Amino acid sequence: MAVRPIVITGDPVLHRTAAHVTDFDEALRRLVADMHETNEAANGVGLAAPQIGVGLRVFVWKMENNDGVPVLGHVINPILTTSRVPQDRPDPHDDSEGCLSVPGESFPLKRAGQAHVVGVDLHQAAVAFDATGWFARCMQHEYDHLNGMLYLDRLDDRYGKKARKTVKRNGWGKPGNTWLPGVDPDPFGHDAPAQVE
């Protein structure tokens, strides 16, 4: 297993539809293992294969949930359906979302409160579950990655404008930008020393 660099918005692999997995082989097992290790090192709750530069329909998660789904998991060639997305404005406190491929930033986004996920695992056994709340948000976020979308693409006009300025200010929006979990400082501050008051 190895921690792999996470690509940042602007890299083409993040902005195109990922290919279906057809070979359930040792390379796929290594990919899923590396994704779990990378997600762990990044203090992430989810990671899609395009985020480490691999254009395949695979994502992993590590997230507590109230849905009876294992905290640690993966799904290959998933299909996701959701309940209706609320149409009211996102709340900056309750709906703020982040992404390892937009390191250190977060913006408010409304998501559906429920998601149904189906796919297969490494052994081609069926995977099917319902996710609610923040776990449903995570599933939608990772599924979007497989379809060439970042959460930035779903922001309303107000937050979308802020996000575009942020991407430009950070020098992103073009190929070649990455960060390496466990080596580079955690952009979300998980490795920052605790403040003593």
C-alpha positions in Angstrom: 0.0 0.0 0.0 1.1 3.6 -0.6 -0.1 7.1 -0.1 -0.6 8.7 -3.5 -0.6 12.5 -4.4 -4.0 14.1 -4.5 -4.6 16.0 -7.7 -6.1 19.5 -7.4 -9.0 21.1 -9.4 -7.9 21.9 -12.9 -6.3 18.5 -13.6 -8.2 17.0 -16.6 -8.8 13.6 -14.8 -11.0 15.5 -12.3 -13.1 17.0 -15.1 -14.0 14.0 -17.2 -16.2 10.9 -16.7 -14.3 8.0 -15.2 -14.3 4.6 -17.0 -16.1 1.5 -15.8 -13.9 -1.0 -14.1 -13.7 -4.2 -16.2 -10.6 -5.9 -14.7 -11.0 -7.1 -11.1 -7.3 -8.0 -10.7 -4.3 -7.3 -8.4 -3.9 -3.8 -9.8 -7.5 -3.0 -8.7 -6.8 -4.4 -5.3 -3.7 -2.3 -5.0 -5.7 0.8 -6.1 -8.4 0.4 -3.5 -5.7 -0.3 -0.8 -3.8 2.8 -1.8 -7.0 4.9 -1.8 -7.8 3.8 1.7 -4.3 4.6 2.8 -4.3 8.0 1.1 -7.7 8.9 2.5 -6.5 8.0 6.0 -3.4 10.1 5.6 -5.4 13.0 4.3 -7.9 12.8 7.3 -10.6 12.4 4.6 -14.1 10.9 4.8 -14.1 9.8 1.2 -11.8 9.6 -1.9 -12.6 8.8 -5.5 -10.0 7.3 -7.9 -9.9 10.4 -10.1 -8.6 12.3 -7.1 -5.4 10.3 -7.2 -5.2 10.6 -11.0 -6.9 7.3 -11.9 -9.9 7.6 -14.2 -11.9 4.6 -12.9 -15.3 4.4 -11.3 -14.2 3.6 -7.7 -14.5 5.4 -4.4 -13.8 4.6 -0.8 -15.0 6.1 2.5 -14.2 6.2 6.1 -17.2 7.7 7.9 -19.3 7.0 10.9 -23.0 6.8 10.0 -26.4 6.0 11.3 -27.3 3.8 8.5 -25.8 0.4 9.5 -23.1 0.7 6.8 -19.5 -0.2 7.8 -17.4 2.8 8.7 -14.8 1.7 6.2 -15.8 0.7 2.7 -15.5 0.9 -1.0 -17.7 0.6 -4.1 -16.9 -0.1 -7.7 -19.0 1.0 -10.7 -21.6 2.6 -8.4 -25.0 3.9 -9.4 -26.5 6.5 -7.0 -30.0 7.8 -6.8 -31.1 10.5 -4.3 -34.1 12.1 -2.8 -35.0 15.6 -3.9 -32.4 18.3 -3.3 -33.9 21.2 -1.1 -34.2 24.4 -3.1 -33.6 26.8 -0.3 -30.3 28.6 0.0 -27.5 26.6 1.6 -26.6 27.5 5.2 -23.0 28.6 5.6 -22.7 26.7 8.9 -24.8 23.6 8.3 -24.2 23.0 4.6 -20.5 23.8 4.3 -18.7 21.2 2.1 -15.0 20.6 1.5 -12.9 18.5 -0.9 -9.4 17.0 -0.8 -9.0 18.2 -4.4 -9.8 21.8 -3.4 -7.5 21.7 -0.4 -8.2 23.9 2.6 -11.4 25.5 1.2 -15.1 25.0 1.9 -18.3 26.4 0.5 -22.0 26.0 1.3 -23.9 23.5 -0.9 -27.3 21.9 -0.6 -27.4 18.2 -1.1 -30.2 15.6 -1.0 -30.8 14.1 2.5 -30.9 10.5 1.3 -28.9 8.5 -1.3 -29.2 5.0 -2.5 -26.0 3.4 -3.6 -25.6 0.2 -5.6 -22.4 -1.3 -7.1 -19.9 -4.1 -6.4 -16.9 -4.7 -4.3 -13.4 -6.1 -5.2 -14.9 -9.6 -5.3 -17.7 -8.5 -7.6 -20.2 -9.1 -4.8 -23.2 -6.8 -4.8 -23.0 -3.6 -2.6 -26.3 -1.8 -1.8 -27.2 0.5 0.9 -29.1 3.7 1.8 -27.2 6.7 3.2 -28.7 9.6 5.1 -27.5 13.0 6.4 -23.8 13.7 6.1 -23.0 10.2 5.0 -25.5 10.8 2.1 -23.6 14.0 1.3 -20.3 12.1 1.2 -21.7 9.5 -1.2 -23.1 12.2 -3.5 -19.7 14.1 -3.4 -17.7 11.0 -4.3 -20.1 9.9 -7.0 -19.9 13.4 -8.6 -16.1 12.8 -8.9 -16.8 9.8 -11.1 -18.8 11.9 -13.4 -16.2 14.6 -13.8 -17.8 17.0 -11.4 -16.5 18.8 -8.3 -18.7 20.2 -5.7 -17.6 23.7 -6.9 -19.5 22.9 -10.1 -22.8 22.7 -8.1 -22.4 25.9 -6.1 -25.0 28.7 -6.6 -24.0 32.0 -8.3 -22.9 33.7 -5.1 -20.6 30.9 -3.8 -19.6 29.9 -7.3 -18.1 33.3 -7.9 -16.2 33.1 -4.6 -15.0 29.7 -5.5 -13.7 30.8 -8.9 -11.8 33.7 -7.2 -10.3 31.2 -4.7 -9.2 28.8 -7.5 -7.5 31.7 -9.3 -5.9 33.1 -6.2 -4.4 29.7 -5.4 -3.0 29.2 -8.9 -5.2 26.2 -9.5 -7.4 25.5 -12.4 -4.6 24.0 -14.5 -2.9 20.6 -14.7 -0.1 19.6 -12.5 -1.1 20.8 -9.0 -1.0 18.1 -6.3 -0.5 17.7 -2.6 0.8 14.6 -0.7 -1.0 13.6 2.5 1.4 12.9 5.4 4.2 14.9 3.8 2.6 18.3 3.0 0.9 20.1 5.8 -2.8 19.2 6.1 -4.6 21.9 4.2 -7.6 21.6 6.5 -5.5 22.0 9.7 -6.0 18.5 11.2 -2.3 18.3 12.0 -2.1 21.8 13.5 -1.0 22.0 17.1 -3.8 22.5 19.6 -4.3 26.0 20.8 -3.7 26.5 24.5 -5.9 29.2 26.1 
